[in-house]
Amino acid sequence: MAAVAADSAAAAIPASAEERERQREAMPGLDEQWRQVENGRERPLRAGESWFLVAQHWYKQWEVYVKEGDQDADTFPGCINNAGLFEDQISWHLREGLLEGDDYVLLPATAWNYLVSWYGLEDGQPPIERKVIELPGIRKVELYPIELLLVQHSDMETAFTIQFSHTDSLDLVLQTAREQFLVEPQEDTRLWIKNSEGSLDRLCNTQITLLDASLETGQLVIMETRNKDGTWPSAQLCGMNSMPEEDEDFQGQPGICGLTNLGNTCFMNSALQCLSNVPQLTEYFLNNRYLEELNFRNPLGMKGELAEAYADLVKQTWSGYHRSIVPNVFKNKVGHFASQFLGYQQHDSQELLSFLLDGLHEDLNRVKKKEYVELCNGAGRPDLEVAQEAWLNHKRRNDSVIVDTFHGLFKSTLVCPDCGNVSVTFDPFCYLSVPLPVCPRRVLEVFFVPMDPRRKPEQHRVVVPKKGNISDLCVALSTHTSVAPDKMIVADVFSHRFYKLYQLEDPLSSILDRDDIFVYEVTGRIEPVEGSRDDIVVPVYLRERTPSRDYNNSYYGLILFGHPLLVSVPRDRFSWEGLYNILMYRLSRYVTKPTSDEDDGDEKGDEDDDDGNEDSSSDEEKEEMPGPSTTNSVQETEQEQAGPSSGVTRRCPFLLDNSLHTSQWPPRRRHKQLFTLQTVNSNGTSDRTTSPEEIQTQPYIAMDWEPEMKRRYYDEVEAEGYVKHDCVGYMLKKSPVQLQECIRLFTTVETLEKENPWYCSSCKQHQLATKKLDLWMLPEVLIIHLKRFSFSKLSREKLDTLVQFPIRDLDFSEFVIKPKNDSAPDLYKYDLIAVSNHYGGMRDGHCMCQSVGRDMSWGGV
């Protein structure tokens, strides 16, 4: 091993000082090296050009070397060494999970050639060259190319693993296969791929890229060579097309076929199953009517690829020969045209369905060249005339089976609030996104901390208005506790400290369901009045001293524990001794006072310390009154003062400055002291040593406990104890709503938001107009999307309101304002086809499709 290491080192660095000196002399100046390399790195990426990977550690060493400006420096990096980027030194495959900036840097070909000519490349290591590829909306260096297994039809056992770029053409794959298998130039060849089901698909168009062909790493590509008699030996490969033994004789009911979950693709499978049960659309694809209407030239479409992929999916699903299929090709096709669906993240089923319907419409649009159409306005004309004109204009640009089946017409009415100008337009729609009635109330879980130390904190569930303020929370809690709302302070407690102390006017929307909310009973006014003699509210933290691992134990760490307190202190008792006694009283439920025997033991120790002092008796009397001191020395006690603050605090406007003289108390006492008091900041993590004259903000107080004192006198179990109020079992009853209520809410008048004003042609300015949507014409198959996801600036949630609807004869006639046709009374009655239902919350869940009926005679969805 040592010999190998020595050989490696010799290869990396010139063998002699003379050779090293000649190498350095041949290089340009260090400043010139830096300029040439960095100028190359700053150039933009161009599709198809080569970039090279250089190990980050070597590049950093080179940067240090050139920035020092001394070519004789010991930081000379030596040969470029990328060994750390490879899995091994046999296959030279890159390690998985490499990150740019952490593991490697990218250099263009010019900069790479400079470095190689100056420093050389480690013997035996291949350069790591990667191409710039252009994906939809982005150019990037392709770090991990596709690895394909190339085989011949005549020898399926011998495979070559070859790397290709995602943007390489299938023709390059074919030429590479011919070279690997030594095919004569005059022989004809073609390619097949083995899909996830084990069957073979032919790659007809060799001019498309591997990305367009949806090829993946590890996929088997078979090169077929034409026989001498001009035939293809494909018939001999039929064994590869056969299904697994258990599926060879399977014959099921068409349409009863599952879709394999590829990994968080339940949203896609659910939408596909729903759409597959639309009889008009499914029959359209099964009868191959789509072949005549494929639009390959539509710039808004997917060149017919999405429609063909969906057609293949429908035919497999309705063939009756599959228990389940793997929609891998369809998934890749969707991800290719809609990058948001790339990968295997969770998505919304409705978003996928919306994209799919729009993509199918554009791929099957019978209009080959769209003409320009002006938006038509009512301008006082009859609605029938304007609606018919709008629908005809829509059909002049959009005419497909999707429009025939799923498109309807809205009537949109905008009214200017200033001049009363009315604008009427008719707009097409593909689905209805209807809101859910939102309950105006919410339930908050809080802990109420009474002032009486004998009472444990109480857990409450209170019902408050969603758009209310903190004062509404206090009023609601007052009905449970009989404590006046103005005697409460609401706080968000996180990690043993006050994360936020709320004002009465703060909105309740700032409180999230996961927050730990404590409501403290206090005395006095929340907003202090200058000259008032109300009690002072002091925030108090509990901290435990932990000795450091220093050899002299000179430093003590402090760790917060327990729940913080808001303590009301009378002004006439606002001293260190008064605060200590009040805290002992507030903690008396779970803090035990020292016994008289323990006090006597401490006093004996104090008397020994005072021997020899002439004024020991007078000193002892002074020590009976607590006095301030610093952390590391004992100072003479002095008379403490307590007075009102000069103003309102900036950090906590309702708390007053306590004007305490120093940061810690007490250093020594005649009687045993369980803890010391310390002024700290709002986080409770750093001490405040500012003199009282300079204090401008309310100090927070920390109770610092020695570990032994905490163990002996502090009952942690009792301190964490609480009782549940009878209201804890209360659950806000959510009544189910009818689907008609959602439609009715969708058609109510609303005022436009400030972010989306409407330009009034009469006022010549943007206005917050009122808007009303009405249903004018409904499609043959109606898709209804329930907007269950609610978003705000501070929170987001999924609405779990139960929506009820009939399975048969859902009547929409009351919502359609188009004049009724007496000859078709059932025109707006719908039967349910399928439901795509999401189980779970915002972060996770599962989508399922529930279909109704199998007789292909449904009238709507």
FENQUIJO-V941450 format. One record per residue. N is the residue number from 0. RES is the residue in three letters. PSI is psi in whole degrees, 0 to 359 (NA if undefined). Layout:
n: {N:N}
res: {RES:RES}
psi: {PSI:PSI}
This chain:
n: {0:1:2:3:4:5:6:7:8:9:10:11:12:13:14:15:16:17:18:19:20:21:22:23:24:25:26:27:28:29:30:31:32:33:34:35:36:37:38:39:40:41:42:43:44:45:46:47:48:49:50:51:52:53:54:55:56:57:58:59:60:61:62:63:64:65:66:67:68:69:70:71:72:73:74:75:76:77:78:79:80:81:82:83:84:85:86:87:88:89:90:91:92:93:94:95:96:97:98:99:100:101:102:103:104:105:106:107:108:109:110:111:112:113:114:115:116:117:118:119:120:121:122:123:124:125:126:127:128:129:130:131:132:133:134:135:136:137:138:139:140:141:142:143:144:145:146:147:148:149:150:151:152:153:154:155:156:157:158:159:160:161:162:163:164:165:166:167:168:169:170:171:172:173:174:175:176:177:178:179:180:181:182:183:184:185:186:187:188:189:190:191:192:193:194:195:196:197:198:199:200:201:202:203:204:205:206:207:208:209:210:211:212:213:214:215:216:217:218:219:220:221:222:223:224:225:226:227:228:229:230:231:232:233:234:235:236:237:238:239:240:241:242:243:244:245:246:247:248:249:250:251:252:253:254:255:256:257:258:259:260:261:262:263:264:265:266:267:268:269:270:271:272:273:274:275:276:277:278:279:280:281:282:283:284:285:286:287:288:289:290:291:292:293:294:295:296:297:298:299:300:301:302:303:304:305:306:307:308:309:310:311:312:313:314:315:316:317:318:319:320:321:322:323:324:325:326:327:328:329:330:331:332:333:334:335:336:337:338:339:340:341:342:343:344:345:346:347:348:349:350:351:352:353:354:355:356:357:358:359:360:361:362:363:364:365:366:367:368:369:370:371:372:373:374:375:376:377:378:379:380:381:382:383:384:385:386:387:388:389:390:391:392:393:394:395:396:397:398:399:400:401:402:403:404:405:406:407:408:409:410:411:412:413:414:415:416:417:418:419:420:421:422:423:424:425:426:427:428:429:430:431:432:433:434:435:436:437:438:439:440:441:442:443:444:445:446:447:448:449:450:451:452:453:454:455:456:457:458:459:460:461:462:463:464:465:466:467:468:469:470:471:472:473:474:475:476:477:478:479:480:481:482:483:484:485:486:487:488:489:490:491:492:493:494:495:496:497:498:499:500:501:502:503:504:505:506:507:508:509:510:511:512:513:514:515:516:517:518:519:520:521:522:523:524:525:526:527:528:529:530:531:532:533:534:535:536:537:538:539:540:541:542:543:544:545:546:547:548:549:550:551:552:553:554:555:556:557:558:559:560:561:562:563:564:565:566:567:568:569:570:571:572:573:574:575:576:577:578:579:580:581:582:583:584:585:586:587:588:589:590:591:592:593:594:595:596:597:598:599:600:601:602:603:604:605:606:607:608:609:610:611:612:613:614:615:616:617:618:619:620:621:622:623:624:625:626:627:628:629:630:631:632:633:634:635:636:637:638:639:640:641:642:643:644:645:646:647:648:649:650:651:652:653:654:655:656:657:658:659:660:661:662:663:664:665:666:667:668:669:670:671:672:673:674:675:676:677:678:679:680:681:682:683:684:685:686:687:688:689:690:691:692:693:694:695:696:697:698:699:700:701:702:703:704:705:706:707:708:709:710:711:712:713:714:715:716:717:718:719:720:721:722:723:724:725:726:727:728:729:730:731:732:733:734:735:736:737:738:739:740:741:742:743:744:745:746:747:748:749:750:751:752:753:754:755:756:757:758:759:760:761:762:763:764:765:766:767:768:769:770:771:772:773:774:775:776:777:778:779:780:781:782:783:784:785:786:787:788:789:790:791:792:793:794:795:796:797:798:799:800:801:802:803:804:805:806:807:808:809:810:811:812:813:814:815:816:817:818:819:820:821:822:823:824:825:826:827:828:829:830:831:832:833:834:835:836:837:838:839:840:841:842:843:844:845:846:847:848:849:850:851:852:853:854:855:856:857:858:859:860}
res: {MET:ALA:ALA:VAL:ALA:ALA:ASP:SER:ALA:ALA:ALA:ALA:ILE:PRO:ALA:SER:ALA:GLU:GLU:ARG:GLU:ARG:GLN:ARG:GLU:ALA:MET:PRO:GLY:LEU:ASP:GLU:GLN:TRP:ARG:GLN:VAL:GLU:ASN:GLY:ARG:GLU:ARG:PRO:LEU:ARG:ALA:GLY:GLU:SER:TRP:PHE:LEU:VAL:ALA:GLN:HIS:TRP:TYR:LYS:GLN:TRP:GLU:VAL:TYR:VAL:LYS:GLU:GLY:ASP:GLN:ASP:ALA:ASP:THR:PHE:PRO:GLY:CYS:ILE:ASN:ASN:ALA:GLY:LEU:PHE:GLU:ASP:GLN:ILE:SER:TRP:HIS:LEU:ARG:GLU:GLY:LEU:LEU:GLU:GLY:ASP:ASP:TYR:VAL:LEU:LEU:PRO:ALA:THR:ALA:TRP:ASN:TYR:LEU:VAL:SER:TRP:TYR:GLY:LEU:GLU:ASP:GLY:GLN:PRO:PRO:ILE:GLU:ARG:LYS:VAL:ILE:GLU:LEU:PRO:GLY:ILE:ARG:LYS:VAL:GLU:LEU:TYR:PRO:ILE:GLU:LEU:LEU:LEU:VAL:GLN:HIS:SER:ASP:MET:GLU:THR:ALA:PHE:THR:ILE:GLN:PHE:SER:HIS:THR:ASP:SER:LEU:ASP:LEU:VAL:LEU:GLN:THR:ALA:ARG:GLU:GLN:PHE:LEU:VAL:GLU:PRO:GLN:GLU:ASP:THR:ARG:LEU:TRP:ILE:LYS:ASN:SER:GLU:GLY:SER:LEU:ASP:ARG:LEU:CYS:ASN:THR:GLN:ILE:THR:LEU:LEU:ASP:ALA:SER:LEU:GLU:THR:GLY:GLN:LEU:VAL:ILE:MET:GLU:THR:ARG:ASN:LYS:ASP:GLY:THR:TRP:PRO:SER:ALA:GLN:LEU:CYS:GLY:MET:ASN:SER:MET:PRO:GLU:GLU:ASP:GLU:ASP:PHE:GLN:GLY:GLN:PRO:GLY:ILE:CYS:GLY:LEU:THR:ASN:LEU:GLY:ASN:THR:CYS:PHE:MET:ASN:SER:ALA:LEU:GLN:CYS:LEU:SER:ASN:VAL:PRO:GLN:LEU:THR:GLU:TYR:PHE:LEU:ASN:ASN:ARG:TYR:LEU:GLU:GLU:LEU:ASN:PHE:ARG:ASN:PRO:LEU:GLY:MET:LYS:GLY:GLU:LEU:ALA:GLU:ALA:TYR:ALA:ASP:LEU:VAL:LYS:GLN:THR:TRP:SER:GLY:TYR:HIS:ARG:SER:ILE:VAL:PRO:ASN:VAL:PHE:LYS:ASN:LYS:VAL:GLY:HIS:PHE:ALA:SER:GLN:PHE:LEU:GLY:TYR:GLN:GLN:HIS:ASP:SER:GLN:GLU:LEU:LEU:SER:PHE:LEU:LEU:ASP:GLY:LEU:HIS:GLU:ASP:LEU:ASN:ARG:VAL:LYS:LYS:LYS:GLU:TYR:VAL:GLU:LEU:CYS:ASN:GLY:ALA:GLY:ARG:PRO:ASP:LEU:GLU:VAL:ALA:GLN:GLU:ALA:TRP:LEU:ASN:HIS:LYS:ARG:ARG:ASN:ASP:SER:VAL:ILE:VAL:ASP:THR:PHE:HIS:GLY:LEU:PHE:LYS:SER:THR:LEU:VAL:CYS:PRO:ASP:CYS:GLY:ASN:VAL:SER:VAL:THR:PHE:ASP:PRO:PHE:CYS:TYR:LEU:SER:VAL:PRO:LEU:PRO:VAL:CYS:PRO:ARG:ARG:VAL:LEU:GLU:VAL:PHE:PHE:VAL:PRO:MET:ASP:PRO:ARG:ARG:LYS:PRO:GLU:GLN:HIS:ARG:VAL:VAL:VAL:PRO:LYS:LYS:GLY:ASN:ILE:SER:ASP:LEU:CYS:VAL:ALA:LEU:SER:THR:HIS:THR:SER:VAL:ALA:PRO:ASP:LYS:MET:ILE:VAL:ALA:ASP:VAL:PHE:SER:HIS:ARG:PHE:TYR:LYS:LEU:TYR:GLN:LEU:GLU:ASP:PRO:LEU:SER:SER:ILE:LEU:ASP:ARG:ASP:ASP:ILE:PHE:VAL:TYR:GLU:VAL:THR:GLY:ARG:ILE:GLU:PRO:VAL:GLU:GLY:SER:ARG:ASP:ASP:ILE:VAL:VAL:PRO:VAL:TYR:LEU:ARG:GLU:ARG:THR:PRO:SER:ARG:ASP:TYR:ASN:ASN:SER:TYR:TYR:GLY:LEU:ILE:LEU:PHE:GLY:HIS:PRO:LEU:LEU:VAL:SER:VAL:PRO:ARG:ASP:ARG:PHE:SER:TRP:GLU:GLY:LEU:TYR:ASN:ILE:LEU:MET:TYR:ARG:LEU:SER:ARG:TYR:VAL:THR:LYS:PRO:THR:SER:ASP:GLU:ASP:ASP:GLY:ASP:GLU:LYS:GLY:ASP:GLU:ASP:ASP:ASP:ASP:GLY:ASN:GLU:ASP:SER:SER:SER:ASP:GLU:GLU:LYS:GLU:GLU:MET:PRO:GLY:PRO:SER:THR:THR:ASN:SER:VAL:GLN:GLU:THR:GLU:GLN:GLU:GLN:ALA:GLY:PRO:SER:SER:GLY:VAL:THR:ARG:ARG:CYS:PRO:PHE:LEU:LEU:ASP:ASN:SER:LEU:HIS:THR:SER:GLN:TRP:PRO:PRO:ARG:ARG:ARG:HIS:LYS:GLN:LEU:PHE:THR:LEU:GLN:THR:VAL:ASN:SER:ASN:GLY:THR:SER:ASP:ARG:THR:THR:SER:PRO:GLU:GLU:ILE:GLN:THR:GLN:PRO:TYR:ILE:ALA:MET:ASP:TRP:GLU:PRO:GLU:MET:LYS:ARG:ARG:TYR:TYR:ASP:GLU:VAL:GLU:ALA:GLU:GLY:TYR:VAL:LYS:HIS:ASP:CYS:VAL:GLY:TYR:MET:LEU:LYS:LYS:SER:PRO:VAL:GLN:LEU:GLN:GLU:CYS:ILE:ARG:LEU:PHE:THR:THR:VAL:GLU:THR:LEU:GLU:LYS:GLU:ASN:PRO:TRP:TYR:CYS:SER:SER:CYS:LYS:GLN:HIS:GLN:LEU:ALA:THR:LYS:LYS:LEU:ASP:LEU:TRP:MET:LEU:PRO:GLU:VAL:LEU:ILE:ILE:HIS:LEU:LYS:ARG:PHE:SER:PHE:SER:LYS:LEU:SER:ARG:GLU:LYS:LEU:ASP:THR:LEU:VAL:GLN:PHE:PRO:ILE:ARG:ASP:LEU:ASP:PHE:SER:GLU:PHE:VAL:ILE:LYS:PRO:LYS:ASN:ASP:SER:ALA:PRO:ASP:LEU:TYR:LYS:TYR:ASP:LEU:ILE:ALA:VAL:SER:ASN:HIS:TYR:GLY:GLY:MET:ARG:ASP:GLY:HIS:CYS:MET:CYS:GLN:SER:VAL:GLY:ARG:ASP:MET:SER:TRP:GLY:GLY:VAL}
psi: {322:320:321:318:320:319:320:315:321:326:332:331:140:145:327:160:328:315:320:321:319:323:318:322:330:344:154:173:157:322:320:322:311:317:313:318:314:325:324:322:332:351:148:158:138:132:132:344:162:138:155:146:135:135:136:319:321:318:322:320:323:320:316:320:311:332:334:336:14:110:347:8:156:355:13:123:341:196:152:125:109:23:325:350:350:150:319:174:27:301:340:36:142:146:149:150:19:141:133:134:330:316:331:164:155:134:139:170:322:313:320:316:323:308:320:321:331:318:341:169:140:135:133:345:133:149:144:93:132:148:152:123:154:108:168:111:3:146:136:159:126:104:317:98:173:135:116:148:112:127:163:153:333:349:86:351:328:115:143:131:114:140:137:153:153:334:2:149:159:336:323:322:318:314:322:318:320:320:319:322:12:50:137:146:328:352:142:143:159:168:145:156:149:118:182:339:354:356:169:138:138:139:95:312:102:0:350:164:168:327:317:329:359:34:147:161:136:358:143:125:124:127:122:130:132:140:164:332:8:357:165:139:23:328:331:346:10:335:333:344:348:152:166:157:321:344:357:319:12:134:108:185:129:136:338:86:132:162:126:134:117:355:97:28:19:329:320:314:320:315:320:321:321:313:328:337:9:109:320:317:319:317:327:319:322:329:6:23:340:334:328:345:6:129:101:347:0:117:340:353:192:29:30:354:321:318:319:321:319:323:316:320:316:317:321:319:321:12:331:5:10:134:322:158:160:109:44:315:317:318:316:324:317:314:329:320:344:97:340:341:9:152:200:43:164:144:173:131:322:325:320:317:321:315:318:316:319:319:318:321:314:325:335:16:125:345:110:329:113:134:159:132:128:146:129:137:154:311:39:0:162:147:321:318:314:319:317:320:318:320:320:321:321:318:338:337:339:109:103:175:333:318:318:329:320:348:137:194:130:155:121:125:121:135:125:131:343:304:352:12:135:130:125:124:158:124:140:156:157:338:159:119:101:141:161:140:126:131:131:357:162:161:128:137:121:163:125:127:104:162:332:114:343:341:136:158:149:135:129:150:115:146:123:157:140:324:24:187:176:327:327:325:317:320:317:320:331:328:337:329:347:21:134:142:328:0:23:146:129:133:147:116:128:127:47:17:168:110:323:138:116:147:158:330:359:143:147:341:342:350:121:159:333:354:147:104:126:136:119:137:128:168:156:179:148:314:114:148:133:131:357:151:21:160:156:131:122:125:135:131:157:129:150:132:136:121:141:175:14:150:333:2:36:348:140:126:154:127:129:145:166:187:135:165:154:112:131:124:121:145:326:352:15:75:172:316:317:318:320:315:321:319:322:324:317:332:8:340:327:11:125:134:147:146:168:327:319:322:318:321:319:323:323:319:322:321:322:322:333:358:138:351:126:325:39:322:318:326:320:321:323:323:342:332:124:144:160:158:173:178:320:359:157:122:163:141:153:158:126:153:149:125:166:155:157:350:188:140:152:320:314:93:338:6:147:152:132:354:33:144:317:181:338:147:149:153:326:146:154:318:154:129:128:334:163:156:142:135:130:177:183:338:347:22:347:146:152:124:13:143:156:333:334:352:123:350:156:122:144:146:136:135:108:121:136:145:320:319:320:320:323:325:349:118:100:323:314:325:327:356:149:165:152:125:159:335:350:328:359:134:130:117:126:110:141:153:152:149:327:329:322:318:319:321:325:328:10:160:137:157:134:149:163:328:348:64:167:136:117:123:341:313:341:36:165:138:152:77:164:144:139:130:135:153:120:313:130:149:176:320:120:126:126:126:120:121:86:346:122:131:143:180:331:342:169:148:161:125:125:25:132:126:124:144:152:154:328:148:53:113:121:9:329:342:345:121:355:138:134:150:110:338:349:74:337:21:326:31:134:145:145:133:306:159:128:111:133:123:129:196:206:326:329:174:194:140:139:149:129:114:156:120:154:17:12:36:27:159:354:178:NA}
